[in-house]
Amino acid sequence: MAQLFMKQDHFSRYSRQIFIEEIGLEGQKKIRASKVLVVGAGGLGSPVIQYLAAAGIGTLGVADFDEVELHNLNRQIIHTENRVGFSKVKSAEAFVKELNHQVKLIGIAEKINENNAEEIISQYDVIVDGSDNFSTRYLVNDTCVQLEKTLVYGSILGFSGQVAVFNHNGSKDLRAIFPEPPFDEDMPDCDSLGVLGALPGIIGSMMALQALKIITALPVTVNQLTLVDTMSWRFQTIDF
């Protein structure tokens, strides 16, 4: 049975994407040839990793220095009970291997910092930032600007989330709307205020969709921040 599955061609696996007129065979080839870095394998990174791997991304980098903990499992859906205590990168590798053996996953089990950001980010076409702290978000943003890399950004808290595409074909970046990061210790986060697991599923899926549109050269809205309020079920956009 396994050997029969291994012989199935790419068209059979990805046919429901290929059938989309705007994707087609050429678009699927672009997806297969692409290199995407996901920063963070937590609440946002999990659905991003899941959907990019399912779509057939050729090379998927995952950067995270943390370990899987029990309280992660309400929202970090690529991790499981039997991988509590594993590094999140190793857990992501196991998930992707089981889901889609055709994807080359590169695990980066270290924190992105000023010493390694340029080296890591330079190796990928599109960067998807699912990090959970401002210092990493601004470092990733600034490095993408320096290297002229497109950045898909997302953040979540409680019932609310944000999504944007930065630095795409010369568009504006994170600092155009938030010039300076706030002090991390002054800001609430999921550890203190909590988050419903389905919210990062929504925002992460939006981020994955934007990344796939970018890869396949479909139009994406830039210089605009999308605000998602799932309590009132309201979606707003802010131009900047």
N, C-alpha and C positions, 0 to 999 in steps of 0.2 A: 504493500500500500504506500509506504514512504517513498519507494523508488518511483512508483507511478506519479506521485505528486511532484517529485523533483523534476520529472520530464515535462510537466505542464509548461507551456510557453508563457511569456510575459503578457501576450494579448489576452489569454484566458483569465489570468489573475487580475489584470487592470482594465478589463473590458468596459466596466461601468464608468470608468473615467474617460477612456478612449472614446466612448460613444458620445460624450459631450462635444458638441461641434467646436467649441472654443479651445478644447484640449487636444483631442485627436492623437494620432500616433506621434506627431512631432512634439506635442506637448509632453507626452509620456516619456519620450526620449530625453527631453530637457530635465524632467523630474529625476530620471535615472542617472543622469550625468551630474546632478547638482550636489553641492556640499553645503550642508547647513549645520551651524553650531547652535545648540540649545544651552543657554546658561541657566542652570538650575534644573534639578530633576524632582521638584516638589509639586506643589499644588497646580501651578501653571505649566511647569515643564512636563508633567505627566501626560495630560491630554495632547500637548504639542508633540511629544515623542511618539505617543500612540498613533496619532493620525498621520504624521509624516512618515513613520515606518510603514504604516498600512498603505500609504500612497506610493511607496517604492522609491523614496529618496535614496540616491546612490550611496552617499557617505553622510552619516549622521554623527556629529560630535556632541557629546554630553559632558558638561563641566559641572561638577558638584563635589564638595569636599566633606559632605555630611553623611551620617548613617541613618538607616531607616529606623524610626521609632514607632511605637504602637499608636501614638496619637496622630501620626501622619496618615493613617489608613482610611480616615473618613473622607479624604479628598485626593490623596496621591495614589491614583488608581493603578499605576503600573507596579506598585509594590504590594507584597502579600505578607500574611502573618508569618509564614515560614522563612521570610527574609528580613525580619526584624533583627537589627544588629549588623546586617550587611551594609557595606558602603552603598549609597544610592546609585553610584555609577555601576557597580557590579550587579545590582538589582535591575537597573535599566538594561544592561547587557543581556541578562537572562530573559527579560521580557521581550526584547526585540528579537532575540534569536528564536524564541518560540513563535512569535507572531510572523516574522518575515526573514527567512534565512538569507534573502537576496540583499538585504541592507548591510552595509559595512558600518558597524558602530565603533567609534573611537571614544573610549572612556578617558576622561580627564579628571582624576580624583584629586583635585587641588583647587584652592581658592584662587579666583582670578584677581590678580593684584597688579600694581604698577610695574612689577618686574617681568611678568609673563603675559600681560594682556595683548600686547602687540604681536608677539610670536604666535599665540594661540589663535587670535581672531584673524590674522592675515591668511590663514590656511583655508578659509571658508568663504562661500559666495554670499550667503545671507546669514545674519545673526538674529536669533530669537531670544529675547531677554525675559526670562521668568524668575529673575532673582528677587529676593525679598528684603533688600536693604538699599538705602539710597547711595551709599558709597560705591557699591558695585554697579548700580544702574548708571551713575554718572561716569564712572570709569569706562564702562562698556560703550556708552554713548560717545564719549570723547575719543576713544580709540577708533570707533567706527567712522567718525568724522575725519580723523587723521588718515585712515586707510581707505576712505571713500567706499565704505561697506554699508549696504542697506540694513537697517535695524528695525525689527518688529518688536514693539514694546507693549507690555501689559502689566497691570497691577490690580490687586484685589484687597478688599477689606469688608468684613461683615456681609452686607447684601449688595455691595457696590463694586464695580470694576471699571477699568479704563483700557483702551486699546488705541494704538497709533502706529503709523509707519513713519520712521524718521530717516533722514539722509538718503532718500531714494532719488537717484538721478538729479542730485543737486538740491533736493528739497530741504526744508528746515529740520533741525534736530531738537532733542529734548530741551536744551537750554533756551530755545526760542520761546518756549511756553513756561518753563520753570527754570529761570536763569541760574539759580543756586540751590543746592540741596539743603533741606532743613537739617537740623541736628537730629540724628537718629534717635537719641534718647528722649527727645521731645515728642516723638511721633507714636501714635498707637499702632499696633500691629496685630497679626492674627493670633499671636501667643497671648496677648492681653485681652483682645476683644472677640476673638474667635472668627470662624468663617464656616458657612454651610458648604459641604463638599461639592454640591452641584454648581456653585458659582464659578470656581476655577475651571470646571468642565466647560461652562459656557464661554468664559473669556479665553481660555486656552484653545478651544476649538476655533474661535474667531482669529486668534493669532496664527494657528496652523493654516487656516484658509488664506489669510493674507500672504503667508510665506509661499504657499503653492501658487497663488496668483502672480506673485513677483517672479517666481522661478519660470513660469510658463508665459511670461511677458504679457499678462492680462493687466488691464488698467486697475490701479489702486488709488484711493484718495490719499493725498498727502497734505501736509500743513493743516491737519484736522485731528482733534482728539475726540474719540467716541466715549461717552459716559454711559454706563449701564447701571441702572438702579433697579434691582430685581424685587425690592420691597414694593415699590409703586409700579413696577413693570414699565419703566420709562427709559427710552433711549434718546440721548441728546448728543449733538456734536458741537464742538467749539473750534472755530477757525482761528489760526494763529499765524 
